[in-house]
Amino acid sequence: MSRFCPLFSSSSGNSIYIGGSGGGVLVDAGVSARQLTQALDRLRIERNSIRAILVTHEHSDHVKGLRVTAGRLGIPVFTSHGTAEKLRGSGVADGSFLLNEIACVPFEAAGMRITPFHISHDCAEGFGYTFELPDSRRAAVVTDLGEMTPEVLAAVSGCDLVLIESNHDYGMLRSGTYPLYLKQRILSKFGHLSNEVCARTAAELMRSGTTRFFLGHLSRQNNTPALARGETLRALQACGGQENRDFMLEVAPECDAQRVLIF
């Protein structure tokens, strides 16, 4: 039985739970340890079932609670060499937890086969992850990337469930109050995915067999759940898909997740 829940998903903090019969892992710990453990308790996810934390990259909205959470739960952390170096340099990795450096090759954790892949973002060495669960279900988490590279598409194609970034509405960003340099950074290939690119990618993924979509890492200032969902919904419907028959589409909540999806 495969389980998935975006516990937190926004520009302010991110953490995702995924697991199966052998326990589960967290992808990122970008909120306080208190917030994170309260969310696990509320959703009746046993703390001692968490076997590891996978870190996508070193930005604070992905590692804010990492040191305390990993230390408190007594679990290892896995991430790229580049991210590990940044975590050591910033003091997040202070020796209070086991930090494992991994490459883009499969490894095992919580009974799952996990495969990292590179993402294009303004960080040291960012990773997305795919998961092969004990019941043969496959899932992927891919956020914080400025473009959908061939490596990313190849990694996530064919997954049953994908959480994909739908960070900003292009019109809202261009007309918004962000300074020019920040707009240019978000729109660059090392920035974040727009609703339009997310929608186009979702349509490709549906053709490869994906049936469950979560839209994640929405910007508070430059997007709305309705805009993000509407863009992707139209793209999936244009491919002939019918919601709740051919696909499920949800916006990952910023916080206060209400349920764990069984898929």
C-alpha positions as CSV (number, residue, x, y, z in Angstrom):
1,M,0.0,0.0,0.0
2,S,1.7,3.2,-1.2
3,R,1.1,6.5,0.7
4,F,1.9,10.0,-0.3
5,C,1.3,13.4,1.3
6,P,2.6,16.9,0.6
7,L,2.8,18.1,4.2
8,F,4.0,21.6,3.3
9,S,4.4,23.0,-0.2
10,S,5.0,26.7,-1.0
11,S,7.8,29.2,-1.4
12,S,7.8,29.5,2.5
13,G,8.5,25.8,3.3
14,N,8.4,22.4,1.8
15,S,8.2,18.8,3.1
16,I,6.7,15.7,1.5
17,Y,6.0,12.3,2.9
18,I,6.1,9.1,0.8
19,G,6.1,5.6,2.1
20,G,4.9,2.0,1.9
21,S,4.9,-1.1,4.0
22,G,8.5,-0.7,5.1
23,G,8.1,2.8,6.4
24,G,8.5,6.1,4.7
25,V,10.8,9.1,4.0
26,L,10.5,12.8,4.0
27,V,11.6,14.9,1.0
28,D,13.0,18.1,2.5
29,A,12.3,19.6,5.9
30,G,11.7,23.3,5.1
31,V,9.6,24.1,8.1
32,S,10.4,24.0,11.8
33,A,10.8,20.6,13.5
34,R,7.8,21.4,15.7
35,Q,5.5,22.1,12.6
36,L,6.7,19.0,10.9
37,T,6.2,16.6,13.8
38,Q,2.8,18.2,14.5
39,A,1.8,17.6,10.9
40,L,2.9,13.9,11.1
41,D,1.0,13.4,14.3
42,R,-2.1,15.0,13.0
43,L,-2.1,12.7,9.9
44,R,-1.3,9.7,12.1
45,I,2.0,9.1,10.4
46,E,4.1,7.3,13.1
47,R,7.3,9.3,13.7
48,N,9.3,6.1,14.2
49,S,8.2,5.0,10.7
50,I,10.3,7.7,9.0
51,R,13.5,6.1,7.9
52,A,15.3,9.0,6.2
53,I,15.1,12.6,4.9
54,L,16.0,13.3,1.3
55,V,17.1,16.9,0.6
56,T,16.6,18.4,-2.8
57,H,18.8,21.4,-2.3
58,E,20.1,23.8,0.3
59,H,17.7,26.8,0.1
60,S,16.1,27.6,3.5
61,D,12.5,26.7,2.4
62,H,13.8,23.1,2.0
63,V,16.2,22.7,5.0
64,K,14.9,25.1,7.7
65,G,14.0,22.3,10.1
66,L,16.5,19.7,8.8
67,R,19.0,19.7,11.7
68,V,16.5,19.5,14.5
69,T,14.2,17.1,12.8
70,A,16.9,14.6,11.7
71,G,18.5,14.8,15.1
72,R,15.2,14.5,17.0
73,L,14.1,11.5,15.0
74,G,17.5,10.0,14.8
75,I,17.4,9.4,11.1
76,P,20.0,9.8,8.3
77,V,19.9,12.5,5.6
78,F,20.7,11.8,1.9
79,T,21.6,14.5,-0.6
80,S,24.1,15.4,-3.4
81,H,27.7,16.2,-2.8
82,G,27.2,19.8,-3.7
83,T,24.2,20.2,-1.3
84,A,26.1,18.4,1.5
85,E,29.0,20.9,1.2
86,K,26.6,23.8,1.4
87,L,24.8,22.3,4.5
88,R,28.2,21.8,6.2
89,G,29.3,25.4,5.3
90,S,26.1,26.9,6.7
91,G,26.2,24.9,9.9
92,V,23.0,23.0,9.2
93,A,25.0,19.8,9.0
94,D,26.8,20.1,12.3
95,G,27.4,16.4,13.1
96,S,24.2,15.9,15.0
97,F,22.8,13.6,12.2
98,L,24.3,11.2,9.6
99,L,24.8,13.0,6.3
100,N,25.1,10.7,3.3
101,E,26.3,12.0,-0.1
102,I,24.7,10.2,-3.0
103,A,25.0,10.3,-6.8
104,C,22.4,9.8,-9.5
105,V,22.2,6.1,-9.0
106,P,19.5,4.1,-7.2
107,F,19.7,3.4,-3.5
108,E,17.4,1.7,-0.9
109,A,15.6,3.4,2.0
110,A,12.4,2.4,3.8
111,G,11.9,-0.5,1.5
112,M,11.8,1.7,-1.6
113,R,14.2,2.0,-4.5
114,I,15.0,5.7,-4.8
115,T,16.7,7.3,-7.8
116,P,18.0,10.9,-7.7
117,F,18.2,13.1,-10.9
118,H,19.6,16.5,-11.5
119,I,17.4,19.6,-11.6
120,S,18.2,23.0,-13.2
121,H,18.1,25.5,-10.3
122,D,20.3,28.3,-8.8
123,C,21.7,26.0,-6.1
124,A,24.9,24.0,-5.7
125,E,23.6,20.6,-7.0
126,G,19.9,20.1,-6.9
127,F,18.1,16.8,-7.0
128,G,14.6,15.5,-7.8
129,Y,13.7,11.9,-6.8
130,T,11.8,9.0,-8.1
131,F,10.5,6.2,-5.9
132,E,9.7,2.6,-6.7
133,L,7.5,1.3,-3.9
134,P,7.1,-2.3,-2.8
135,D,3.8,-2.7,-4.6
136,S,5.4,-1.6,-7.9
137,R,3.9,1.9,-7.8
138,R,6.2,4.7,-9.0
139,A,6.2,8.3,-7.8
140,A,8.3,11.4,-8.4
141,V,8.9,14.7,-6.7
142,V,10.2,17.4,-9.0
143,T,10.2,21.1,-7.9
144,D,12.6,24.1,-8.0
145,L,13.7,23.9,-11.6
146,G,13.8,26.5,-14.2
147,E,13.3,24.1,-17.2
148,M,12.2,20.6,-17.9
149,T,15.4,19.0,-19.2
150,P,15.5,15.7,-21.0
151,E,17.1,14.1,-17.9
152,V,14.1,15.2,-15.8
153,L,11.5,14.0,-18.3
154,A,13.2,10.7,-18.7
155,A,13.3,10.2,-15.0
156,V,9.7,10.9,-14.2
157,S,8.0,9.6,-17.3
158,G,5.8,6.6,-16.6
159,C,5.4,7.3,-12.9
160,D,2.0,6.7,-11.5
161,L,2.1,9.9,-9.4
162,V,4.1,13.1,-9.9
163,L,4.4,16.2,-7.7
164,I,5.5,18.9,-10.1
165,E,6.2,22.5,-9.6
166,S,3.7,25.1,-10.8
167,N,5.4,28.1,-9.2
168,H,4.1,31.2,-11.0
169,D,1.6,32.7,-13.4
170,Y,3.6,34.5,-16.1
171,G,1.3,37.6,-16.2
172,M,1.2,38.0,-12.4
173,L,5.0,37.8,-12.2
174,R,5.7,40.2,-15.0
175,S,3.2,42.8,-13.7
176,G,4.0,42.2,-10.0
177,T,6.1,44.2,-7.5
178,Y,9.2,42.0,-7.5
179,P,12.4,43.8,-8.6
180,L,13.6,43.1,-12.1
181,Y,16.6,41.0,-11.1
182,L,14.3,38.7,-9.1
183,K,11.8,38.4,-12.0
184,Q,14.7,37.5,-14.3
185,R,16.0,34.9,-11.9
186,I,12.6,33.2,-11.6
187,L,12.1,33.2,-15.3
188,S,15.6,31.9,-16.1
189,K,16.5,28.2,-16.7
190,F,17.8,28.2,-13.1
191,G,14.6,29.6,-11.6
192,H,11.1,28.1,-11.3
193,L,8.5,26.5,-13.5
194,S,5.6,28.5,-14.7
195,N,2.0,27.3,-14.8
196,E,2.3,27.1,-18.6
197,V,5.4,24.8,-18.6
198,C,4.0,22.7,-15.8
199,A,0.7,22.2,-17.7
200,R,2.6,21.3,-20.9
201,T,4.7,18.8,-19.0
202,A,1.7,17.3,-17.2
203,A,0.1,16.5,-20.6
204,E,3.3,14.7,-21.7
205,L,3.4,12.7,-18.5
206,M,-0.3,11.7,-18.8
207,R,0.5,10.3,-22.2
208,S,3.3,8.3,-20.6
209,G,0.9,6.8,-18.0
210,T,0.8,9.2,-15.1
211,T,-2.6,9.4,-13.6
212,R,-2.2,11.4,-10.3
213,F,-0.8,14.9,-10.3
214,F,0.0,17.3,-7.5
215,L,0.9,20.9,-8.3
216,G,3.5,22.2,-5.8
217,H,5.7,25.1,-4.7
218,L,3.1,27.8,-5.7
219,S,4.3,31.3,-5.1
220,R,2.2,33.3,-2.7
221,Q,2.8,36.6,-4.6
222,N,2.8,35.4,-8.2
223,N,0.2,32.6,-8.4
224,T,-3.1,31.3,-7.1
225,P,-4.3,27.7,-6.7
226,A,-7.1,28.4,-9.2
227,L,-4.8,29.7,-11.9
228,A,-2.3,26.8,-11.5
229,R,-4.9,24.1,-11.4
230,G,-6.9,25.7,-14.3
231,E,-3.9,25.8,-16.6
232,T,-3.0,22.1,-16.0
233,L,-6.6,21.0,-16.1
234,R,-7.1,22.5,-19.6
235,A,-3.9,20.9,-20.9
236,L,-4.9,17.5,-19.7
237,Q,-8.4,17.8,-21.1
238,A,-7.0,19.0,-24.4
239,C,-5.3,15.6,-24.6
240,G,-8.6,13.9,-24.2
241,G,-8.3,13.2,-20.5
242,Q,-11.3,13.3,-18.2
243,E,-10.8,14.3,-14.6
244,N,-11.6,11.6,-12.0
245,R,-11.6,9.0,-14.8
246,D,-8.3,9.3,-16.5
247,F,-6.4,11.5,-14.0
248,M,-6.6,13.1,-10.6
249,L,-5.4,16.7,-10.2
250,E,-4.7,18.4,-6.9
251,V,-2.9,21.5,-5.7
252,A,-0.6,20.6,-2.8
253,P,-1.7,22.6,0.2
254,E,0.7,25.3,1.6
255,C,0.2,23.7,5.0
256,D,-2.5,21.8,7.0
257,A,-2.6,18.8,4.8
258,Q,-5.8,16.9,5.5
259,R,-5.2,13.4,4.3
260,V,-2.6,10.9,3.1
261,L,-3.3,9.6,-0.4
262,I,-3.3,5.9,-0.9
263,F,-2.3,5.2,-4.5
